[in-house]
Amino acid sequence: MKRILILALCGIAVFCGCKKTNENVPAEPQAQEETYLTAIDNYMTEMGSQYAQGEYCIPYALIVATDESNPEDIKVWGDFRVENYNVEGDTLVNVSGGSHPGLMHVSKTDDGFRVVGFDAVGDGSDFLPMAKALFGDCFDAFMEMQSNDEAKIAARKQALAAYAAANNLPVTCYQDFGWPAEKISEE
């Protein structure tokens, strides 16, 4: 079971079924409302500064599960992505970016939400054992999400469309190096 949630600024979260997922997440949070997902977007935007710079840094997430039971340690399991783009004509041209699967720890404070920790899945031979340890009961849902290219493409397109609309960018396509431009939306 998958639900798509459009985040306040530009991020997209695709929820893949796992028992830790909060089923009461609203379909469309208010643009002014800060949530733990907004804090994750901000954290990923900061992470985007570690990559080759573009004119625009666009984060989005594919969420496997959440645990909001402790407001001092809201846990969000997923694949957190950030991409930097330049605009050429009506196209967002990808400059750099990356995928960061793992477990985000977010704290609710009097000043709002902030990411207080990130347990990242390792690369190479560390990937599988760390993913199993971090995702636990949700490992199968995580692996299913990782192999679902259609869901990842849809989440990316929705994040780009939401960002373009929120920032009045006159773009209709995105393009990765060596690939033809793709429409952001079917509309």
Secondary structure as UniProt FT lines:
FT   STRAND          2..6
FT   STRAND          12..16
FT   TURN            19..20
FT   TURN            23..24
FT   TURN            31..32
FT   HELIX           36..48
FT   TURN            49..50
FT   STRAND          56..67
FT   TURN            71..72
FT   STRAND          74..88
FT   TURN            89..90
FT   STRAND          91..109
FT   TURN            110..111
FT   STRAND          112..120
FT   HELIX           124..126
FT   HELIX           127..135
FT   HELIX           136..138
FT   HELIX           139..146
FT   HELIX           149..166
FT   TURN            167..168
FT   STRAND          173..175
FT   TURN            177..178
FT   STRAND          182..183
//
